[in-house]
C-alpha cells in the first residue's frame, strides 16, 4: 500500500510471509516494512523506515537471522549547491541454528554527511558514521568509526 496524505506527507507499507531457504534450513516467518516521508520544508526531507524479516547478511556460522530494523534520516539542502544529512538507525537480530543457541545482536548506527554540487553533473561528499553492536556473545561486539570522501559523476 502506498498513500500520499498531502503534498508533504506520504508513506508505504508492505506485509506478507517471507520464505527463507538455504542449504541447511527452510523457514517461513512474517514480513513487514513501512516508510513515511515528510517534507518538513522545501529544503528539508525527513524519512522514517522500519522492516521486520530475515537478514542474510548477518549469518556467519548461523543458518538464519530474523529481526527488526528501524531508523530516521534527514536531508537538508542548505543552498542550491550545499547539502547536509544525518540519521540514526537500530537493528535487533536473533541468529539461530549456530554454535550458540539464539544469539542476539543489537546494533545502533549514526551517520552525518555533507555534499557539494561542484558542477551540474559532479557532486562531492564527505561522510562520518559510527556503529556499535552488543550481543549475548561478547566475541561479536564492536564499535566502528568510518570516514569517507567521494565524488559522483553523472553522464
N, C-alpha and C positions, 0 to 999 in steps of 0.2 A: 504494500500500500504506500503510495506517495501522496502527499497533500500539501497545498500551499494555503495557509490560513490568511496570509496577507502578502503584500509585495515584499515585506521584510522577513517574514517567518514561514519556513517550510520544513517538512520533515518526511521521514520514510521509516517504514517498519517491515520486517520480514520475519516469518515464523514457519516452522515445519519440523521435519525429522532430518537428522543427519546420519548417514550410513558411512561408517568408518571401517576400512579393511586394510590390513597389511599381511605380511607373510605368516604371522602367528596369531592374529586376533581379528574378529569381526564383531563390531558393536554398533548399536543404534541408540542415539540419545536425542533429546530435544535440541533444536537450533533456533536462535532468535538474534536479530540485530535491529538496532534503531539508531536514528540520527536526527538531530534537529539543527537547522541552520538559521541564524538570526543576523540580519544586517542591523547592527546597533546604530550605525550612521553610514553615510555613503562610503566613507573610507574604512570602516571597521566591520569585520565579519567575525562572528562567533560560531563555533561548531562543537556540539556535544555528540559523542558516539558511544555505543555500547554493543557488545557481541557476546553471546553465550554459545559455546560449541567446542569441537575438537580443535586442538592446536598441535599440528605435527612437527613444528619447528623446535619444540622443547623435549623431544623424545629421549635422545641419548640411548641408554640401555633399557628404557621402558617401552611397553607395547602401545600405550595410548596416553594422551594428555587431554584433559577436558577442563574447561574453566570459563571465566568471565573476564572480559577486557572492557574498560571504560575510560573515557578521557574527555578533555576540554582543550580546544585550540582557538587562539585568537590571532587574527591578521589585521594589521593596520597600515594603511597607505598614508605615510606622513606627508609626503609631497608627491608630485607626479612621478618622480624617479626613485624616491627613497621609501622603503617599507620595513616594518618590524613585525616579528611574530613570536609567539610563545605558547607553551602548552604544558599540560600535566596529564599523565595517564597512569592507570593502575591495572594490574593483571593478577588474577588469582588462578592457579592451575593445580589440579590434582593429577599426578602421574601414577599410573597403575601398571601392573604386570612386570615389575622390575625387581632389583635386589632388595629394596626397602619397600614394604607394602605401603601403598598410597602416600607417596612423598608429596608434600605440599610446597608450593612456591608462591610467594607474594612479591611482586615487583612494582616499583614506582619509577616512572620516567619523567624527567623535567627537561624542557628544551627552550632555547631562545635563539633568535637569529635576526639578521639584518640583510636587506637586499638593496642593490642599487642598479638601476637600468642605465647602463652606460650608453647604449645606442638602442634603436628600435628592436634589433634582433640579438642584443648581447646584454646579459644580466650577470652581475657579480653578487656573491653571497658569502656570508660568514655565519657559522652556527656553533653553539655550545650545547652539549647535552650531558645530563647526569642520570645514571641509573643505579638502582640498588636492588638486590634480591635477598630476601630472607626465606629460610626453608627449615623444615624439621630435619634436614640433612645439612649440617654445617659445612660440608665439603663443597657445596654448590653455592654458598653465599658469596656475594661480591658487591663492590662499589666500583663504578666506572665513570670516568670523566672523558669526554671526547670533544675535540675542537676540529672544525673543518672549514676550509675556504674553497670556493669553487666558482666556476663560470658556466653559464648556459648560453649556447648559441642556437638560434632558430633560423632555418633556411627555408 
